Amino acid sequence: MTATVSPSNITLNEIINFNDELTKGLPGAAPKEGDQKDALLRNGRLLVTPPGLTKASFLHALALEGGVFTTMRTTFNATRILSLDRHIKRLSAAYEDTDDAAELDTLGRKVKEMCLEGIAALNGHAKAENFEAQVTVGITYKAKDMWMFLCPLPVHKNSRCVTELARGERSGNVHVKDVSWTERRKAISERMATGVEEMVMVGSDDRVTEGLSSNVAFVAEGKVYTAGEDKVLSGTIRELLLEACRDHDIKVVFETVSVEMARRPDVEMLIMSTSRLVLSVQKLIIPGDFNENGEVVVVEHPVESQLVSSLKAWVKGKVEVDSFPLEDYEEI
């Protein structure tokens, strides 16, 4: 094998072999601090990223091996990780009986150490201003290898977006973020049109559950509607939204919303994820197969309500509070 691989269908073993071949007799091939567009680590070792490797192709490689994953974001100029404790508990699903506090703390320390090394490779120890990273961590089921892929955090310039409904639903244990889901969702994501931020899934019962890479909530009549935890994996931003609702006495109804309710002009949709935080939906596209006449319906919300604006602001405030310092090795 040569030090040239196809990034779209690469395997984890090919990444390992690529690095082994590249570094044989080439000590200068090791990654250098601050000179990479992305960073890749395995079990604490900084690797040379194969040309063209993206987050999507990294997840594809991880899915071929089998494992769990989570995607985090840095805050405070890449010195903290948002909701690190929740992400660590999510990763622990790769192991059996890993609810012990000491084991979770050990796992958390490993993640922190790898984050620091990856961020240094991306941005240097000097940390350029306004730099934040997206951090995807995966643990394989068999070998228990911990992999990490870091890249600059995607910038969402607008706080509002366009979404489209699509038939589909997550199968299996919704409480485990199994990487196989990233492969199964491709059939839907490949249909996403230019300008659409997220495809939002509708189950066989014609009720809206979640986005391909986000949680969903609806705001109507002063209440927040979101699927129960038996239906979806509750992401970190959704958890912050629920905390904000409790803090401000906003009633939360834990049930999925029907397509009929979603099409009402007085019902606003929110999508939530680590990179997006909370985006309100300005335009919801409902394809013809959800409508009796077969025509596409577009529900527009030109102005967001005061409650939606408040929810977004409250979550943003909680992001600052719920961020864990990377260099402070306190217990997770």
VENTAQUI-V144894 format. One record per pair of residues at least 24 apart in sequence whose ideal C-beta (glycine too) atoms are under 6 Angstrom apart, sorted by the first residue. I is the first residue (numbers start at 1). J is the second residue. D is the distance in whole Angstrom. If there is no record, write none. Layout:
<<I:J:D> <I:J:D>>
This chain:
<<5:50:5> <7:50:6> <7:52:4> <7:53:5> <7:57:5> <8:57:5> <10:61:5> <11:61:5> <11:64:6> <12:61:5> <12:65:5> <18:50:5> <19:47:5> <19:48:5> <22:48:6> <31:121:5> <33:120:5> <33:124:5> <34:124:3> <36:121:5> <36:122:6> <38:151:4> <39:118:4> <39:121:4> <39:122:5> <39:150:4> <40:149:6> <41:114:5> <41:118:6> <41:148:4> <42:147:5> <43:145:6> <43:146:6> <44:114:6> <46:117:6> <46:121:6> <55:136:6> <55:149:6> <58:149:4> <59:182:5> <62:138:4> <62:179:5> <63:179:5> <63:180:5> <63:182:6> <63:183:5> <65:140:5> <66:141:5> <67:138:5> <67:139:5> <67:140:4> <67:141:5> <67:179:5> <68:93:5> <68:94:5> <68:139:6> <68:177:6> <68:178:6> <69:138:4> <69:177:6> <69:179:5> <70:137:6> <70:177:6> <71:136:5> <71:274:6> <72:135:4> <73:134:6> <73:153:6> <73:274:5> <74:132:5> <74:133:5> <75:323:4> <77:127:6> <78:119:5> <78:127:6> <78:131:5> <78:132:6> <78:133:6> <79:326:6> <80:323:4> <80:324:6> <80:325:5> <81:324:5> <82:319:6> <82:323:5> <83:236:4> <83:322:5> <84:324:4> <85:332:5> <86:236:5> <88:332:5> <90:177:6> <91:139:6> <93:176:5> <94:139:4> <104:332:6> <105:331:5> <105:332:5> <108:332:3> <112:326:5> <114:148:5> <115:326:6> <116:326:5> <118:148:6> <118:150:4> <122:150:6> <134:275:6> <154:275:5> <156:276:5> <160:280:5> <160:282:4> <161:197:4> <161:279:5> <162:195:6> <162:196:5> <162:197:6> <162:283:5> <163:198:5> <163:200:5> <163:281:5> <163:284:6> <164:196:5> <164:199:6> <164:285:4> <165:200:5> <165:202:5> <165:286:5> <166:199:5> <167:202:6> <168:201:4> <169:201:6> <169:203:4> <169:209:6> <174:232:6> <174:233:5> <177:233:6> <185:212:5> <198:271:5> <206:259:5> <207:256:4> <207:258:5> <208:256:6> <208:257:5> <208:262:6> <209:256:6> <211:271:5> <213:273:6> <214:271:4> <214:272:6> <214:273:4> <215:272:5> <216:271:6> <217:270:5> <218:257:5> <218:267:5> <218:269:6> <219:268:5> <219:307:6> <219:308:5> <220:267:4> <223:251:5> <223:253:6> <224:250:6> <224:252:5> <225:253:5> <225:257:5> <227:256:5> <228:254:4> <237:272:4> <237:277:6> <238:272:5> <240:315:5> <240:318:4> <241:315:5> <244:314:4> <244:315:6> <259:290:5> <263:299:5> <268:301:6> <268:308:5> <278:312:5> <278:315:5> <280:304:5> <280:308:5>>
